[in-house]
Amino acid sequence: MPRYIPWRDTALYVDQATADEVLSAFKAFDITKSNTLACTLCADSIHKMRYRLLECSSEA
């Protein structure tokens, strides 16, 4: 089971130029594994969720 990662807002309600600047500062990742698992939010539902394991691919 993948570890829990808390989400946090980085930039809300910004213009296009600021959003591009924020996104360009993020590291690049490659997907190393992509699996499906039962939905953990809807216990009575049969749909699946997908999780991905990422590996850093940035040159820095």
PDB file with SEQRES, HELIX, SHEET and CRYST1 records, atoms N, CA, C and O in Angstrom:
SEQRES   1 A   60  MET PRO ARG TYR ILE PRO TRP ARG ASP THR ALA LEU TYR          
SEQRES   2 A   60  VAL ASP GLN ALA THR ALA ASP GLU VAL LEU SER ALA PHE          
SEQRES   3 A   60  LYS ALA PHE ASP ILE THR LYS SER ASN THR LEU ALA CYS          
SEQRES   4 A   60  THR LEU CYS ALA ASP SER ILE HIS LYS MET ARG TYR ARG          
SEQRES   5 A   60  LEU LEU GLU CYS SER SER GLU ALA                              
HELIX    1 AA1 GLN A   16  SER A   24  1                                   9    
SHEET    1 AA1 2 PHE A  29  ALA A  38  0                                        
SHEET    2 AA1 2 LYS A  48  CYS A  56 -1                                        
CRYST1    1.000    1.000    1.000  90.00  90.00  90.00 P 1           1          
ATOM      1  N   MET A   1       0.838  -1.172   0.000  1.00  0.00           N  
ATOM      2  CA  MET A   1       0.000   0.000   0.000  1.00  0.00           C  
ATOM      3  C   MET A   1       0.892   1.247   0.000  1.00  0.00           C  
ATOM      4  O   MET A   1       1.824   1.331   0.800  1.00  0.00           O  
ATOM      5  N   PRO A   2       0.623   2.215  -0.880  1.00  0.00           N  
ATOM      6  CA  PRO A   2       1.461   3.416  -0.904  1.00  0.00           C  
ATOM      7  C   PRO A   2       1.287   4.236   0.368  1.00  0.00           C  
ATOM      8  O   PRO A   2       0.249   4.178   1.027  1.00  0.00           O  
ATOM      9  N   ARG A   3       2.320   4.998   0.697  1.00  0.00           N  
ATOM     10  CA  ARG A   3       2.234   5.818   1.897  1.00  0.00           C  
ATOM     11  C   ARG A   3       1.310   7.007   1.665  1.00  0.00           C  
ATOM     12  O   ARG A   3       1.111   7.442   0.531  1.00  0.00           O  
ATOM     13  N   TYR A   4       0.754   7.522   2.741  1.00  0.00           N  
ATOM     14  CA  TYR A   4      -0.166   8.654   2.684  1.00  0.00           C  
ATOM     15  C   TYR A   4       0.616   9.943   2.446  1.00  0.00           C  
ATOM     16  O   TYR A   4       1.603  10.210   3.132  1.00  0.00           O  
ATOM     17  N   ILE A   5       0.185  10.725   1.494  1.00  0.00           N  
ATOM     18  CA  ILE A   5       0.834  11.995   1.196  1.00  0.00           C  
ATOM     19  C   ILE A   5      -0.185  13.110   1.399  1.00  0.00           C  
ATOM     20  O   ILE A   5      -1.185  13.157   0.683  1.00  0.00           O  
ATOM     21  N   PRO A   6       0.041  14.002   2.349  1.00  0.00           N  
ATOM     22  CA  PRO A   6      -0.901  15.110   2.559  1.00  0.00           C  
ATOM     23  C   PRO A   6      -0.783  16.129   1.427  1.00  0.00           C  
ATOM     24  O   PRO A   6       0.323  16.528   1.061  1.00  0.00           O  
ATOM     25  N   TRP A   7      -1.917  16.547   0.875  1.00  0.00           N  
ATOM     26  CA  TRP A   7      -1.933  17.530  -0.199  1.00  0.00           C  
ATOM     27  C   TRP A   7      -1.908  18.922   0.397  1.00  0.00           C  
ATOM     28  O   TRP A   7      -2.478  19.159   1.463  1.00  0.00           O  
ATOM     29  N   ARG A   8      -1.250  19.842  -0.288  1.00  0.00           N  
ATOM     30  CA  ARG A   8      -1.269  21.236   0.140  1.00  0.00           C  
ATOM     31  C   ARG A   8      -1.357  22.116  -1.097  1.00  0.00           C  
ATOM     32  O   ARG A   8      -0.806  21.793  -2.149  1.00  0.00           O  
ATOM     33  N   ASP A   9      -2.056  23.227  -0.951  1.00  0.00           N  
ATOM     34  CA  ASP A   9      -2.220  24.163  -2.057  1.00  0.00           C  
ATOM     35  C   ASP A   9      -0.929  24.934  -2.264  1.00  0.00           C  
ATOM     36  O   ASP A   9      -0.321  25.413  -1.306  1.00  0.00           O  
ATOM     37  N   THR A  10      -0.515  25.051  -3.512  1.00  0.00           N  
ATOM     38  CA  THR A  10       0.710  25.775  -3.834  1.00  0.00           C  
ATOM     39  C   THR A  10       0.405  27.168  -4.371  1.00  0.00           C  
ATOM     40  O   THR A  10       1.024  28.148  -3.958  1.00  0.00           O  
ATOM     41  N   ALA A  11      -0.544  27.249  -5.287  1.00  0.00           N  
ATOM     42  CA  ALA A  11      -0.916  28.546  -5.858  1.00  0.00           C  
ATOM     43  C   ALA A  11      -2.390  28.497  -6.239  1.00  0.00           C  
ATOM     44  O   ALA A  11      -2.800  27.684  -7.067  1.00  0.00           O  
ATOM     45  N   LEU A  12      -3.169  29.361  -5.639  1.00  0.00           N  
ATOM     46  CA  LEU A  12      -4.595  29.446  -5.946  1.00  0.00           C  
ATOM     47  C   LEU A  12      -4.915  30.824  -6.510  1.00  0.00           C  
ATOM     48  O   LEU A  12      -4.394  31.835  -6.039  1.00  0.00           O  
ATOM     49  N   TYR A  13      -5.778  30.856  -7.524  1.00  0.00           N  
ATOM     50  CA  TYR A  13      -6.267  32.111  -8.106  1.00  0.00           C  
ATOM     51  C   TYR A  13      -5.123  33.004  -8.593  1.00  0.00           C  
ATOM     52  O   TYR A  13      -5.086  34.196  -8.286  1.00  0.00           O  
ATOM     53  N   VAL A  14      -4.195  32.423  -9.350  1.00  0.00           N  
ATOM     54  CA  VAL A  14      -3.082  33.191  -9.911  1.00  0.00           C  
ATOM     55  C   VAL A  14      -3.252  33.292 -11.422  1.00  0.00           C  
ATOM     56  O   VAL A  14      -3.988  32.512 -12.026  1.00  0.00           O  
ATOM     57  N   ASP A  15      -2.567  34.256 -12.026  1.00  0.00           N  
ATOM     58  CA  ASP A  15      -2.659  34.419 -13.477  1.00  0.00           C  
ATOM     59  C   ASP A  15      -1.795  33.375 -14.193  1.00  0.00           C  
ATOM     60  O   ASP A  15      -1.051  32.630 -13.555  1.00  0.00           O  
ATOM     61  N   GLN A  16      -1.902  33.330 -15.509  1.00  0.00           N  
ATOM     62  CA  GLN A  16      -1.232  32.299 -16.304  1.00  0.00           C  
ATOM     63  C   GLN A  16       0.285  32.348 -16.155  1.00  0.00           C  
ATOM     64  O   GLN A  16       0.926  31.304 -16.038  1.00  0.00           O  
ATOM     65  N   ALA A  17       0.862  33.535 -16.159  1.00  0.00           N  
ATOM     66  CA  ALA A  17       2.319  33.659 -16.066  1.00  0.00           C  
ATOM     67  C   ALA A  17       2.833  33.139 -14.727  1.00  0.00           C  
ATOM     68  O   ALA A  17       3.852  32.450 -14.680  1.00  0.00           O  
ATOM     69  N   THR A  18       2.140  33.460 -13.648  1.00  0.00           N  
ATOM     70  CA  THR A  18       2.543  32.980 -12.325  1.00  0.00           C  
ATOM     71  C   THR A  18       2.380  31.475 -12.230  1.00  0.00           C  
ATOM     72  O   THR A  18       3.230  30.797 -11.653  1.00  0.00           O  
ATOM     73  N   ALA A  19       1.300  30.940 -12.788  1.00  0.00           N  
ATOM     74  CA  ALA A  19       1.070  29.495 -12.767  1.00  0.00           C  
ATOM     75  C   ALA A  19       2.167  28.763 -13.536  1.00  0.00           C  
ATOM     76  O   ALA A  19       2.647  27.724 -13.083  1.00  0.00           O  
ATOM     77  N   ASP A  20       2.567  29.285 -14.686  1.00  0.00           N  
ATOM     78  CA  ASP A  20       3.653  28.673 -15.461  1.00  0.00           C  
ATOM     79  C   ASP A  20       4.963  28.692 -14.685  1.00  0.00           C  
ATOM     80  O   ASP A  20       5.733  27.734 -14.738  1.00  0.00           O  
ATOM     81  N   GLU A  21       5.216  29.777 -13.966  1.00  0.00           N  
ATOM     82  CA  GLU A  21       6.435  29.888 -13.164  1.00  0.00           C  
ATOM     83  C   GLU A  21       6.443  28.863 -12.028  1.00  0.00           C  
ATOM     84  O   GLU A  21       7.472  28.247 -11.749  1.00  0.00           O  
ATOM     85  N   VAL A  22       5.295  28.686 -11.378  1.00  0.00           N  
ATOM     86  CA  VAL A  22       5.187  27.711 -10.288  1.00  0.00           C  
ATOM     87  C   VAL A  22       5.393  26.298 -10.823  1.00  0.00           C  
ATOM     88  O   VAL A  22       6.128  25.513 -10.223  1.00  0.00           O  
ATOM     89  N   LEU A  23       4.755  25.967 -11.943  1.00  0.00           N  
ATOM     90  CA  LEU A  23       4.872  24.624 -12.512  1.00  0.00           C  
ATOM     91  C   LEU A  23       6.284  24.324 -13.004  1.00  0.00           C  
ATOM     92  O   LEU A  23       6.739  23.184 -12.910  1.00  0.00           O  
ATOM     93  N   SER A  24       6.973  25.317 -13.521  1.00  0.00           N  
ATOM     94  CA  SER A  24       8.332  25.073 -14.015  1.00  0.00           C  
ATOM     95  C   SER A  24       9.317  24.821 -12.876  1.00  0.00           C  
ATOM     96  O   SER A  24      10.397  24.278 -13.104  1.00  0.00           O  
ATOM     97  N   ALA A  25       8.958  25.209 -11.659  1.00  0.00           N  
ATOM     98  CA  ALA A  25       9.834  24.993 -10.503  1.00  0.00           C  
ATOM     99  C   ALA A  25       9.721  23.573  -9.949  1.00  0.00           C  
ATOM    100  O   ALA A  25      10.574  23.147  -9.170  1.00  0.00           O  
ATOM    101  N   PHE A  26       8.683  22.838 -10.339  1.00  0.00           N  
ATOM    102  CA  PHE A  26       8.501  21.476  -9.838  1.00  0.00           C  
ATOM    103  C   PHE A  26       9.508  20.520 -10.477  1.00  0.00           C  
ATOM    104  O   PHE A  26       9.955  20.742 -11.602  1.00  0.00           O  
ATOM    105  N   LYS A  27       9.852  19.481  -9.770  1.00  0.00           N  
ATOM    106  CA  LYS A  27      10.724  18.446 -10.311  1.00  0.00           C  
ATOM    107  C   LYS A  27       9.949  17.587 -11.304  1.00  0.00           C  
ATOM    108  O   LYS A  27       8.723  17.498 -11.233  1.00  0.00           O  
ATOM    109  N   ALA A  28      10.666  16.959 -12.224  1.00  0.00           N  
ATOM    110  CA  ALA A  28      10.056  16.056 -13.197  1.00  0.00           C  
ATOM    111  C   ALA A  28      10.083  14.633 -12.642  1.00  0.00           C  
ATOM    112  O   ALA A  28      11.038  14.241 -11.970  1.00  0.00           O  
ATOM    113  N   PHE A  29       9.029  13.859 -12.926  1.00  0.00           N  
ATOM    114  CA  PHE A  29       8.932  12.492 -12.439  1.00  0.00           C  
ATOM    115  C   PHE A  29       8.562  11.548 -13.565  1.00  0.00           C  
ATOM    116  O   PHE A  29       7.856  11.931 -14.498  1.00  0.00           O  
ATOM    117  N   ASP A  30       9.037  10.314 -13.479  1.00  0.00           N  
ATOM    118  CA  ASP A  30       8.610   9.224 -14.349  1.00  0.00           C  
ATOM    119  C   ASP A  30       7.746   8.288 -13.524  1.00  0.00           C  
ATOM    120  O   ASP A  30       8.004   8.088 -12.337  1.00  0.00           O  
ATOM    121  N   ILE A  31       6.720   7.712 -14.144  1.00  0.00           N  
ATOM    122  CA  ILE A  31       5.864   6.748 -13.460  1.00  0.00           C  
ATOM    123  C   ILE A  31       6.539   5.387 -13.530  1.00  0.00           C  
ATOM    124  O   ILE A  31       6.774   4.866 -14.621  1.00  0.00           O  
ATOM    125  N   THR A  32       6.852   4.805 -12.373  1.00  0.00           N  
ATOM    126  CA  THR A  32       7.528   3.510 -12.349  1.00  0.00           C  
ATOM    127  C   THR A  32       6.556   2.360 -12.176  1.00  0.00           C  
ATOM    128  O   THR A  32       6.863   1.229 -12.555  1.00  0.00           O  
ATOM    129  N   LYS A  33       5.391   2.627 -11.610  1.00  0.00           N  
ATOM    130  CA  LYS A  33       4.405   1.576 -11.391  1.00  0.00           C  
ATOM    131  C   LYS A  33       3.028   2.220 -11.332  1.00  0.00           C  
ATOM    132  O   LYS A  33       2.875   3.289 -10.742  1.00  0.00           O  
ATOM    133  N   SER A  34       2.033   1.595 -11.927  1.00  0.00           N  
ATOM    134  CA  SER A  34       0.677   2.114 -11.929  1.00  0.00           C  
ATOM    135  C   SER A  34      -0.282   0.946 -11.723  1.00  0.00           C  
ATOM    136  O   SER A  34      -0.413   0.085 -12.592  1.00  0.00           O  
ATOM    137  N   ASN A  35      -0.942   0.919 -10.589  1.00  0.00           N  
ATOM    138  CA  ASN A  35      -1.831  -0.191 -10.245  1.00  0.00           C  
ATOM    139  C   ASN A  35      -3.220   0.306  -9.876  1.00  0.00           C  
ATOM    140  O   ASN A  35      -3.406   1.473  -9.528  1.00  0.00           O  
ATOM    141  N   THR A  36      -4.189  -0.594  -9.956  1.00  0.00           N  
ATOM    142  CA  THR A  36      -5.534  -0.267  -9.492  1.00  0.00           C  
ATOM    143  C   THR A  36      -5.772  -0.923  -8.141  1.00  0.00           C  
ATOM    144  O   THR A  36      -5.196  -1.966  -7.831  1.00  0.00           O  
ATOM    145  N   LEU A  37      -6.627  -0.301  -7.346  1.00  0.00           N  
ATOM    146  CA  LEU A  37      -7.021  -0.866  -6.066  1.00  0.00           C  
ATOM    147  C   LEU A  37      -8.436  -0.424  -5.771  1.00  0.00           C  
ATOM    148  O   LEU A  37      -8.942   0.508  -6.396  1.00  0.00           O  
ATOM    149  N   ALA A  38      -9.072  -1.077  -4.835  1.00  0.00           N  
ATOM    150  CA  ALA A  38     -10.447  -0.742  -4.478  1.00  0.00           C  
ATOM    151  C   ALA A  38     -10.502   0.670  -3.918  1.00  0.00           C  
ATOM    152  O   ALA A  38      -9.578   1.111  -3.234  1.00  0.00           O  
ATOM    153  N   CYS A  39     -11.572   1.367  -4.207  1.00  0.00           N  
ATOM    154  CA  CYS A  39     -11.750   2.733  -3.728  1.00  0.00           C  
ATOM    155  C   CYS A  39     -11.816   2.739  -2.202  1.00  0.00           C  
ATOM    156  O   CYS A  39     -12.561   1.964  -1.604  1.00  0.00           O  
ATOM    157  N   THR A  40     -11.036   3.612  -1.583  1.00  0.00           N  
ATOM    158  CA  THR A  40     -11.014   3.692  -0.121  1.00  0.00           C  
ATOM    159  C   THR A  40     -11.987   4.731   0.412  1.00  0.00           C  
ATOM    160  O   THR A  40     -12.213   4.791   1.621  1.00  0.00           O  
ATOM    161  N   LEU A  41     -12.566   5.547  -0.454  1.00  0.00           N  
ATOM    162  CA  LEU A  41     -13.522   6.561  -0.024  1.00  0.00           C  
ATOM    163  C   LEU A  41     -14.950   6.049  -0.059  1.00  0.00           C  
ATOM    164  O   LEU A  41     -15.773   6.451   0.763  1.00  0.00           O  
ATOM    165  N   CYS A  42     -15.252   5.172  -0.993  1.00  0.00           N  
ATOM    166  CA  CYS A  42     -16.612   4.661  -1.179  1.00  0.00           C  
ATOM    167  C   CYS A  42     -16.605   3.157  -0.915  1.00  0.00           C  
ATOM    168  O   CYS A  42     -16.464   2.371  -1.852  1.00  0.00           O  
ATOM    169  N   ALA A  43     -16.750   2.757   0.306  1.00  0.00           N  
ATOM    170  CA  ALA A  43     -16.641   1.338   0.662  1.00  0.00           C  
ATOM    171  C   ALA A  43     -17.708   0.476  -0.004  1.00  0.00           C  
ATOM    172  O   ALA A  43     -17.467  -0.701  -0.272  1.00  0.00           O  
ATOM    173  N   ASP A  44     -18.877   1.038  -0.273  1.00  0.00           N  
ATOM    174  CA  ASP A  44     -19.959   0.251  -0.863  1.00  0.00           C  
ATOM    175  C   ASP A  44     -19.910   0.220  -2.387  1.00  0.00           C  
ATOM    176  O   ASP A  44     -20.718  -0.469  -3.009  1.00  0.00           O  
ATOM    177  N   SER A  45     -18.989   0.943  -2.999  1.00  0.00           N  
ATOM    178  CA  SER A  45     -18.909   1.008  -4.450  1.00  0.00           C  
ATOM    179  C   SER A  45     -17.885  -0.005  -4.969  1.00  0.00           C  
ATOM    180  O   SER A  45     -16.950  -0.377  -4.261  1.00  0.00           O  
ATOM    181  N   ILE A  46     -18.077  -0.441  -6.211  1.00  0.00           N  
ATOM    182  CA  ILE A  46     -17.170  -1.445  -6.777  1.00  0.00           C  
ATOM    183  C   ILE A  46     -16.136  -0.840  -7.723  1.00  0.00           C  
ATOM    184  O   ILE A  46     -15.329  -1.570  -8.299  1.00  0.00           O  
ATOM    185  N   HIS A  47     -16.147   0.483  -7.893  1.00  0.00           N  
ATOM    186  CA  HIS A  47     -15.181   1.068  -8.824  1.00  0.00           C  
ATOM    187  C   HIS A  47     -13.774   1.057  -8.234  1.00  0.00           C  
ATOM    188  O   HIS A  47     -13.588   0.907  -7.026  1.00  0.00           O  
ATOM    189  N   LYS A  48     -12.806   1.218  -9.101  1.00  0.00           N  
ATOM    190  CA  LYS A  48     -11.396   1.132  -8.712  1.00  0.00           C  
ATOM    191  C   LYS A  48     -10.747   2.514  -8.757  1.00  0.00           C  
ATOM    192  O   LYS A  48     -11.201   3.411  -9.469  1.00  0.00           O  
ATOM    193  N   MET A  49      -9.692   2.658  -7.991  1.00  0.00           N  
ATOM    194  CA  MET A  49      -8.851   3.849  -8.034  1.00  0.00           C  
ATOM    195  C   MET A  49      -7.489   3.426  -8.572  1.00  0.00           C  
ATOM    196  O   MET A  49      -7.137   2.247  -8.520  1.00  0.00           O  
ATOM    197  N   ARG A  50      -6.736   4.367  -9.079  1.00  0.00           N  
ATOM    198  CA  ARG A  50      -5.405   4.072  -9.592  1.00  0.00           C  
ATOM    199  C   ARG A  50      -4.385   4.856  -8.777  1.00  0.00           C  
ATOM    200  O   ARG A  50      -4.569   6.040  -8.497  1.00  0.00           O  
ATOM    201  N   TYR A  51      -3.311   4.177  -8.403  1.00  0.00           N  
ATOM    202  CA  TYR A  51      -2.214   4.881  -7.742  1.00  0.00           C  
ATOM    203  C   TYR A  51      -0.950   4.681  -8.545  1.00  0.00           C  
ATOM    204  O   TYR A  51      -0.783   3.673  -9.232  1.00  0.00           O  
ATOM    205  N   ARG A  52      -0.068   5.645  -8.453  1.00  0.00           N  
ATOM    206  CA  ARG A  52       1.164   5.606  -9.232  1.00  0.00           C  
ATOM    207  C   ARG A  52       2.358   5.829  -8.318  1.00  0.00           C  
ATOM    208  O   ARG A  52       2.325   6.680  -7.429  1.00  0.00           O  
ATOM    209  N   LEU A  53       3.402   5.062  -8.546  1.00  0.00           N  
ATOM    210  CA  LEU A  53       4.668   5.278  -7.862  1.00  0.00           C  
ATOM    211  C   LEU A  53       5.563   6.078  -8.803  1.00  0.00           C  
ATOM    212  O   LEU A  53       5.729   5.720  -9.969  1.00  0.00           O  
ATOM    213  N   LEU A  54       6.131   7.149  -8.295  1.00  0.00           N  
ATOM    214  CA  LEU A  54       6.915   8.055  -9.122  1.00  0.00           C  
ATOM    215  C   LEU A  54       8.392   7.985  -8.763  1.00  0.00           C  
ATOM    216  O   LEU A  54       8.762   7.706  -7.623  1.00  0.00           O  
ATOM    217  N   GLU A  55       9.220   8.243  -9.759  1.00  0.00           N  
ATOM    218  CA  GLU A  55      10.667   8.301  -9.565  1.00  0.00           C  
ATOM    219  C   GLU A  55      11.155   9.623 -10.144  1.00  0.00           C  
ATOM    220  O   GLU A  55      10.793   9.985 -11.263  1.00  0.00           O  
ATOM    221  N   CYS A  56      11.962  10.329  -9.399  1.00  0.00           N  
ATOM    222  CA  CYS A  56      12.453  11.634  -9.841  1.00  0.00           C  
ATOM    223  C   CYS A  56      13.281  11.476 -11.120  1.00  0.00           C  
ATOM    224  O   CYS A  56      14.161  10.619 -11.198  1.00  0.00           O  
ATOM    225  N   SER A  57      12.990  12.307 -12.112  1.00  0.00           N  
ATOM    226  CA  SER A  57      13.758  12.267 -13.355  1.00  0.00           C  
ATOM    227  C   SER A  57      14.366  13.630 -13.683  1.00  0.00           C  
ATOM    228  O   SER A  57      14.840  13.847 -14.798  1.00  0.00           O  
ATOM    229  N   SER A  58      14.353  14.543 -12.719  1.00  0.00           N  
ATOM    230  CA  SER A  58      14.938  15.862 -12.978  1.00  0.00           C  
ATOM    231  C   SER A  58      16.458  15.764 -12.974  1.00  0.00           C  
ATOM    232  O   SER A  58      17.036  14.873 -12.352  1.00  0.00           O  
ATOM    233  N   GLU A  59      17.077  16.671 -13.662  1.00  0.00           N  
ATOM    234  CA  GLU A  59      18.527  16.646 -13.796  1.00  0.00           C  
ATOM    235  C   GLU A  59      19.224  17.330 -12.630  1.00  0.00           C  
ATOM    236  O   GLU A  59      20.437  17.192 -12.474  1.00  0.00           O  
ATOM    237  N   ALA A  60      18.495  18.053 -11.821  1.00  0.00           N  
ATOM    238  CA  ALA A  60      19.100  18.791 -10.695  1.00  0.00           C  
ATOM    239  C   ALA A  60      19.380  17.887  -9.530  1.00  0.00           C  
ATOM    240  O   ALA A  60      19.886  18.342  -8.504  1.00  0.00           O  
TER     241      ALA A  60                                                      
END                                                                             
